[in-house]
Amino acid sequence: MGSKGLELARTKMQESGVDPIAIDTFAHYYRLLEHGETGMIPESTIDPLDMESLADVEVSDEDAAEAIRTTAVIKLNGGLGTSMGMDRAKSLLCVRRGLSFLDIIARQVLHLRSEYAAPLPLIFMNSFRTSADTMAAVARYEDLPVAGLPLEFLQNKVPKLLAKDLMPASYPKNPDLEWCPPGHGDIYTALRGSGLLEQLREAGYRRVFVSNSDNLGAVPDARVAGWFAGTGAPFAIEAVRRTPSDRKGGHFARRKEDGRIVLRESAQTLDADKQALADLDRHRFTSTNNLWFDLDAMAEALDARGGILGLPLIRNVKHLDPADPSTPEVIQVETAMGAAIEVFEGSRTIEVGRDRFVPVKTTNDLLVLRSDVYDLGQDFVLDQACDEVPFIDLDGSFYKLVGDFDKRFPEGAPSLRKASSLVVDGDVTFGKGVSVVGDVKIQAPSAQRIAPSTELVADA
């Protein structure tokens, strides 16, 4: 029945115009599923990983400038922000001074081009759901396109598979829900299938910097580019020290069997190993999802592997309609782009400051970004204005969705520069000019409004 499921899935993808390389890649992972592959990485097979720090690396101004001039930038931009109640590209969300993620990204790149006299092409990997909105939004930046290169390429889509028999799921009520993105590990398949990999090489670019569009800390920094070029490594990922908020997230390790660096995601961790996953002293580094790779090395690896890089499988079990638990369980076949670190011999990691890792996954993160915790300079780079980023925990019943969140901060975010933490339990609306000092917890049994210019102090 599994083989029948694969043939039906192949046909479905062909009829939808999915790239042949993507279909072959999906078939590779389907066969792994058929044979019971789970993608799990047991704790017994890995050792903790240590690494050098960017703060201790010397890169000359000349080497940095030379490296950035032969670097291209790709932003992963396929997300809709559905977990925050959005139905369009998450990167269109307003974050600072009336500017969206896309506005700030574009201006960061344009500033760097001017500073280094570098072409520094910016290319978005969009999904079929984010392409139109994104291209409309960046059209205002007439200088953004680089001659001979596109502004976008599309990630692929794959069928959701019924967990009970691996048959492609059918949902006539909403056919879009029959499909899912194959994780950001699809970037390598999509780069090759779209022809962009070869276009970049032919245009003289040596390396690519890839990051998430919701991480405004991920500036294509010339110093990091110079470090990567100087190592001669085929592949590298920027890492940060894990904090309590990262306990459930992925981490780097070294595989005992062959000494390769691996990136273990939480979905690849056995239940018996969850305690080790959460041990911040044992596994000290997590991925920023800011990665660098050499274009020639990537092309050679894909050629040698028939276009299938062979990233570890992530078997993601969800409901066919994520908003309806009565719909059948499905398996979403996914891969993580950072997992490519184990494909390349000589891959590197480097510890960077937390200022290069400012992801917005929830409205808690959004509140920090909209507050005065960060200054936005003329170079459109975020500058952290306080020693530590405060911990934020807003009641999900009232703040999880962007629309509800905005209603409760109608005059903007409170000042958080002097805050250590802000925990809100209940329905609270903040007036203009509210400031938070120290560790503040608000409990509101009924709807409350905090008056303008109120200073909220710990234990007050």
Secondary structure, 3 states (H helix, E strand, C coil): CHHHHHHHHHHHHHHCCCCHHHHHHHHHHHHHHHCCCCCCCCHHHEEECCCCEHHHCCCCHHHHHHHHCCEEEEEEECCCCHHHCCCCCHHHCEEECCEEHHHHHHHHHHHHHHHHCCCCCEEEEECCCCHHHHHHHHCCCCCCCCCCCCCEEECCCEECEECCCCCECCCCCCHHHHEECCCCCHHHHHHHHHCHHHHHHHCCCCEEEEEECCECCCCCCHHHHHHHHHHCCCEEEEEEECCHHHCCCCEEEEECCCCCEEEECHHHCCHHHHHHHCCCCCCCEEEEEEEEEEHHHHHHHHHHCCCCCCCCCEEEEEECCCCCCCCCEEEEEECCHHHHHHCCCCCEEEECCHHHCCECCCHHHHHHHHCCCEEECCCCCEEECCCCCCEEEECHHHHCCHHHHHHHCCCCCCEEEEEEEEEEEEEEEECCCCEEEEEEEEEEEEEEEECCCCEEECCC
